[in-house]
Amino acid sequence: MTTAPEAAHFRFFELEVLRTRRLGHSFLRVTFGVTSPAGFRSGGFDQSLSLFLPPDGREHTVLPSTDEDTWFGAWRGMPDEERPVMRSYTVREQRRTPEGADEVDIDFVLHGDASPASRWAGRAATGRRILAIGPAVAENKSVRFQPPATADAIWMYADETALPAAAAILERLPSGTAVRAWFEVPHEDDRLALSTPARADITWIVRGAAIGPERTERVLSALRSAEPGAAEAPYVWLAGEAGTVRATRRHFVQERSVDRRSVRFTGYWRLGASEEQLLAEAYAGQSPSEEPTSEL
Ligand SMILES: Cc1cc2nc3c(=O)[nH]c(=O)nc-3n(C[C@H](O)[C@H](O)[C@H](O)COP(=O)(O)OP(=O)(O)OC[C@H]3O[C@@H](n4cnc5c(N)ncnc54)[C@H](O)[C@@H]3O)c2cc1C
């Protein structure tokens, strides 16, 4: 049997803002219609995609090329003031409407107007069109949550940027799955209502103004002060700020003796670095994280 070429797993889609809804202090849900082409196929769980958001003053995203072989050079070659920013986000949910249209929810963390994606989301208006490199097949490498069949428990840590992914994972787990989760959010009312058929024990860590090492310490102390529950072969999924994620990985591998091959960890952002900087490091082979923060 021949394997489909990797490139066929992802393609450019045009998304149009249909509506927005505030979910909590820090979260804004933007619901997009997939206007073209047909065939957006989220694999669920922590499915991510790359969004291209227009620069200030432009209503819609325009790229000189969306051809698989030439888009990257063409995008990089655009003048700075015209080049859309590329950012990684999570498909919180994909739905098919009764009319047969595809809708996609993306939950943006609003972390200030100085950052392009956060600023764009805060001003997102119905009818705005953006481009995305998204999944064209449900089984694709941007679904990172891949517990082995032998896992007897799921342990999770997510900060607010990874809460959409964690929420989507929880919804899809088989009924009765033993889950121990720690979710870290900036504000009390970011503790979103989550639904799951799993047997999930969730601890919320509300960090307030803590940043950097103070924040990481607070997370570690929450992890240390709770027993995750009896498990012989836990699968651990960690995502959020890169420094904190690395510290939580060390905790599970060194302090709780989890097999490092059973730990899936991803830096979703890094304190003090924009996604351009992280991508530049990844292309230069300098990324300290397990993988680049974006797919292409
Ligand atoms: C696979 C994957 C899935 C992701 N899914 C989501 C998602 O569903 N929702 C979501 O909101 N984010 C998600 N992220 C994180 C998001 O891509 C980053 O937060 C991104 O940096 C936001 O872009 P920006 O233009 O707002 O900020 P940037 O221009 O990239 O960064 C500017 C500054 O803001 C800081 N910064 C970035 N993000 C935050 C934050 N959340 N809080 C405080 N400071 C920040 C950076 O350290 C930098 O100093 C995901 C990332 C990955 C890799």
The ligand as an ORCA input file, in Angstrom:
! r2SCAN-3c Opt
* xyz 0 1
  C      -0.008     23.956     18.514
  C      -0.426     25.285     19.130
  C      -1.759     25.525     19.407
  C      -2.142     26.755     19.987
  N      -3.463     26.975     20.251
  C      -3.853     28.159     20.795
  C      -5.235     28.450     21.036
  O      -6.147     27.654     20.724
  N      -5.550     29.638     21.617
  C      -4.584     30.562     21.943
  O      -4.925     31.636     22.450
  N      -3.278     30.315     21.705
  C      -2.892     29.160     21.134
  N      -1.570     28.917     20.881
  C      -0.596     29.917     21.329
  C      -0.447     31.097     20.360
  O       0.013     30.629     19.106
  C       0.589     32.074     20.951
  O       0.121     32.598     22.163
  C       0.968     33.195     19.998
  O       2.203     33.704     20.425
  C      -0.054     34.333     19.954
  O       0.360     35.262     18.995
  P       0.370     36.831     19.268
  O       0.532     37.498     17.940
  O      -0.825     37.194     20.096
  O       1.667     37.067     20.152
  P       3.216     37.069     19.630
  O       3.450     38.191     18.685
  O       3.551     35.692     19.138
  O       4.000     37.341     20.977
  C       4.162     38.671     21.470
  C       4.512     38.635     22.944
  O       3.387     38.115     23.665
  C       3.805     37.000     24.457
  N       2.663     36.045     24.448
  C       2.282     35.204     23.461
  N       1.165     34.544     23.836
  C       0.857     34.986     25.081
  C      -0.195     34.683     25.988
  N      -1.175     33.820     25.699
  N      -0.218     35.340     27.180
  C       0.727     36.250     27.505
  N       1.765     36.588     26.670
  C       1.801     35.950     25.472
  C       5.061     36.458     23.807
  O       5.901     35.849     24.757
  C       5.706     37.729     23.253
  O       6.473     38.357     24.250
  C      -1.163     27.729     20.292
  C       0.172     27.480     19.971
  C       0.545     26.266     19.408
  C       1.995     26.020     19.077
*
